[in-house]
């Protein structure tokens, strides 16, 4: 009797082992291998229970900040977004800083004219702009701050970029290439002191209004007057160098204070007193003056 029972139990054990083996085969065939993310399967979990994700800075796909899926198709979670990247910071210089300053002027956060140097006033303006929009008041211009500023402003014009001067001088007129010449460009609003075709000094200048335009052409310095006062308008004209009737190159405190927001009565205004003083000392009566576009 015991022998019969033993045989039955043995047969049942053998059947159970075969059944378990069959289930194992089905499990291997039935899709338990890892699936690519985005194809309907889950990513495997790490030992701590958190879902495994690719490193945002691994270089295997787009950066976390662009919001695009990784190479495996898994979207980058917002928690892995990289911090905003700094574009401009205090101490930086260049044309892009000048554009930043011009745009800040458009939204009335900066009142000084663009200089191309990221100084204290620019830092203060950026902090104000950031704080108004709930951004961290760092004073540095990062990608988020810059994008917000772009949406609120237009591309600066040439004279918005150079509202306070510093613009590059235009190519000299051919008539400026020989002798001693005050070479004055209305296109770039600059005066260059040239000797035998060499540019020795350049200053920003301002001209007359449409009602009192500065005359164009070739002239010569008639006379110089260090402490001149206009007999018509009774205003000071220091370092005056007359070249066409009552029109002269001279220092203008109004130009120094207001920039291109004003105009002369036909004279060529210079706002850098140090440079006009140096120029006045070098120019002689009879030197050529060329005013051109």
C-alpha positions in Angstrom: 0.0 0.0 0.0 2.8 2.4 0.9 4.5 1.6 -2.3 1.5 2.6 -4.4 1.1 5.9 -2.5 4.7 6.7 -3.0 4.4 6.2 -6.8 1.3 8.5 -6.9 3.1 11.3 -5.0 6.2 10.9 -7.2 4.1 11.2 -10.3 2.3 14.4 -9.0 5.7 15.9 -8.1 7.0 15.2 -11.6 3.9 16.8 -13.1 4.3 19.9 -10.9 7.9 20.4 -12.0 6.8 20.1 -15.7 4.0 22.6 -15.1 6.4 25.1 -13.5 8.9 24.7 -16.3 6.2 25.4 -18.8 5.1 28.5 -17.0 8.7 29.7 -17.0 8.9 29.3 -20.8 5.7 31.3 -21.2 7.0 34.0 -19.0 10.2 34.3 -21.1 8.2 34.5 -24.3 5.4 36.7 -23.0 7.2 40.1 -23.0 9.1 40.5 -19.7 12.1 41.9 -21.5 12.8 45.7 -21.2 10.8 47.8 -23.6 11.9 51.1 -25.1 10.4 54.0 -23.2 7.5 55.5 -25.0 6.4 52.2 -26.5 3.8 51.4 -23.8 6.1 49.7 -21.3 7.6 51.0 -18.0 11.2 51.7 -17.3 12.8 49.5 -14.7 13.0 50.8 -11.2 16.2 51.3 -9.3 16.7 49.7 -5.9 15.4 52.7 -4.1 12.1 52.6 -6.0 12.6 55.7 -8.2 12.2 55.5 -12.0 15.4 55.5 -13.9 16.0 58.4 -16.3 18.9 59.5 -18.5 21.3 62.1 -17.2 20.4 65.6 -18.6 24.1 66.3 -19.2 25.1 62.9 -20.5 25.4 64.2 -24.1 23.2 61.4 -25.4 20.4 63.7 -26.5 19.1 67.3 -26.3 19.6 69.2 -23.2 17.0 69.2 -20.5 16.1 72.8 -21.0 14.8 72.3 -24.6 11.8 70.1 -23.5 12.4 67.5 -26.2 12.4 63.8 -25.7 15.7 62.0 -25.1 17.2 59.6 -27.7 15.2 56.7 -26.1 12.0 58.7 -26.4 11.4 59.4 -22.7 10.5 63.0 -22.1 12.8 64.8 -19.7 11.0 65.4 -16.4 10.8 69.1 -15.4 12.7 68.3 -12.2 15.9 67.8 -14.3 15.7 71.1 -16.2 19.1 72.9 -16.1 19.3 76.3 -14.5 19.1 79.4 -16.9 22.5 80.0 -18.7 24.2 83.3 -18.1 24.6 85.4 -21.3 25.9 88.7 -20.1 27.3 89.7 -16.7 28.9 92.8 -15.1 32.2 93.6 -16.6 31.3 92.3 -20.1 31.8 94.5 -23.1 30.7 94.4 -26.8 28.0 95.0 -29.3 25.6 92.5 -27.6 25.9 94.4 -24.3 25.1 97.5 -26.3 21.9 95.8 -27.6 20.9 94.7 -24.1 21.3 98.3 -22.9 19.3 99.7 -25.9 16.4 97.2 -25.2 16.4 98.2 -21.5 16.1 101.8 -22.5 13.0 100.9 -24.6 11.2 99.6 -21.5 12.5 102.5 -19.4 14.7 100.5 -17.1 17.9 102.2 -18.3 18.2 105.9 -18.9 21.9 106.2 -19.8 22.8 105.7 -23.4 24.3 102.4 -24.5 28.0 102.2 -23.9 28.7 98.6 -24.7 30.1 98.1 -21.1 28.0 96.1 -18.5 28.5 98.5 -15.6 26.7 99.4 -12.4 23.7 101.2 -14.0 23.1 98.2 -16.3 23.3 95.8 -13.4 20.7 97.9 -11.5 18.4 98.1 -14.6 18.5 94.3 -15.1 17.7 93.7 -11.4 14.7 96.0 -11.6 13.5 94.3 -14.8 13.9 90.9 -13.2 12.2 91.8 -10.0 9.2 93.3 -11.8 8.6 90.0 -13.5 9.1 87.7 -10.6 12.6 86.5 -11.7 15.6 86.2 -9.4 17.2 89.6 -9.0 20.7 88.5 -9.9 21.7 91.5 -12.0 23.1 89.2 -14.6 21.3 88.5 -17.9 20.5 84.9 -18.3 18.5 83.1 -21.0 15.2 83.5 -19.2 15.7 87.3 -18.6 16.9 87.8 -22.2 13.9 86.0 -23.8 11.5 88.0 -21.7 13.2 91.2 -22.7 13.1 90.2 -26.4 9.3 89.7 -26.3 8.8 93.2 -25.0 11.1 95.1 -27.3 12.0 95.6 -30.9 15.4 95.3 -32.6 17.3 98.5 -31.8 18.0 100.9 -34.7 21.5 102.1 -35.3 21.0 105.3 -33.4 19.3 103.6 -30.5 22.4 101.5 -30.2 24.6 104.7 -30.3 22.2 107.1 -28.5 25.1 108.4 -26.5 27.8 108.1 -29.2 30.7 105.8 -29.6 29.6 104.8 -33.2 32.3 103.8 -35.6 33.5 106.5 -37.9 32.5 106.3 -41.6 35.0 105.7 -44.4 36.8 109.0 -45.1 35.7 111.0 -48.1 38.4 111.0 -50.8 38.8 114.8 -50.2 40.0 114.0 -46.7 43.0 111.9 -47.8 45.5 114.6 -48.4 46.8 117.4 -46.2 45.4 118.5 -42.8 41.6 117.9 -42.7 38.7 118.1 -40.3 36.8 115.2 -42.0 33.2 115.4 -40.8 30.7 112.7 -41.7 26.9 113.3 -41.4 26.4 109.6 -42.0 28.2 108.4 -38.9 27.9 111.7 -37.0 31.7 111.8 -36.4 34.6 114.2 -36.9 38.0 112.7 -37.7 41.2 114.8 -37.5 43.3 113.5 -40.4 46.8 114.3 -41.5 48.0 113.0 -44.9 45.3 110.3 -44.9 45.9 109.1 -41.3 43.1 109.3 -38.8 44.6 110.8 -35.6 41.5 111.6 -33.5 37.8 110.9 -33.8 34.9 112.5 -31.9 31.1 112.3 -31.9 29.4 115.4 -33.4 25.9 116.8 -33.7 24.6 119.0 -36.6 22.0 121.7 -37.2 18.3 120.9 -37.4 16.3 120.8 -40.7 15.6 124.5 -40.2 19.3 125.5 -39.6 21.2 122.8 -41.5 25.0 122.4 -41.4 26.4 123.2 -44.8 28.1 120.5 -46.8 31.2 120.8 -49.0 34.9 121.8 -48.7 35.8 124.7 -46.5 38.8 126.0 -44.6 39.2 127.2 -41.0 38.9 131.0 -41.1 39.7 131.7 -37.5 39.7 130.2 -34.0 38.2 131.6 -30.8 38.9 129.8 -27.5 36.2 131.6 -25.4 33.7 132.6 -28.1 30.1 133.6 -27.4 27.5 133.7 -30.1 26.6 137.2 -31.1 23.2 136.0 -32.4 22.1 133.5 -29.7 24.3 134.7 -26.9 25.4 131.2 -26.0 28.9 130.0 -25.2 30.9 128.4 -28.1 34.2 127.3 -26.5 37.0 126.1 -28.7 35.3 127.5 -31.8 36.9 126.9 -35.2 34.9 128.8 -37.9 34.8 127.4 -41.4 31.7 128.8 -43.1 30.4 132.1 -42.1 28.9 131.8 -38.6 29.2 128.0 -38.6 32.0 126.5 -36.6 33.2 123.3 -34.9 32.9 123.9 -31.1 32.3 122.4 -27.8 28.6 122.2 -26.7 27.6 121.6 -23.1 24.0 121.1 -24.3 25.2 118.2 -26.5 27.2 116.8 -23.6 24.0 116.9 -21.4 21.2 116.0 -23.9 23.0 114.0 -26.6 21.2 113.6 -29.9 17.9 114.8 -28.3 18.8 118.3 -29.5 20.5 120.0 -32.4 22.7 123.0 -33.2 21.9 126.1 -35.1 24.1 124.9 -37.9 27.4 124.5 -36.1 29.2 121.1 -35.6 28.9 120.4 -31.9 31.4 118.3 -30.0 30.6 117.0 -26.5 33.9 115.7 -25.4 35.6 118.8 -24.0 39.0 117.0 -23.5 39.1 116.0 -27.2 38.0 119.3 -28.6 40.6 121.0 -26.4 43.3 118.8 -28.0 41.9 119.3 -31.4 41.8 123.1 -31.0 45.5 123.0 -30.1 46.4 121.1 -33.3 44.3 122.8 -35.9 45.7 125.8 -37.7 43.9 128.6 -39.6 43.7 127.5 -43.3 43.3 123.8 -42.5 40.7 122.1 -44.7 37.2 121.1 -43.5 35.1 118.6 -45.4 31.5 118.0 -44.5 29.9 115.1 -46.4 27.3 112.3 -46.3 
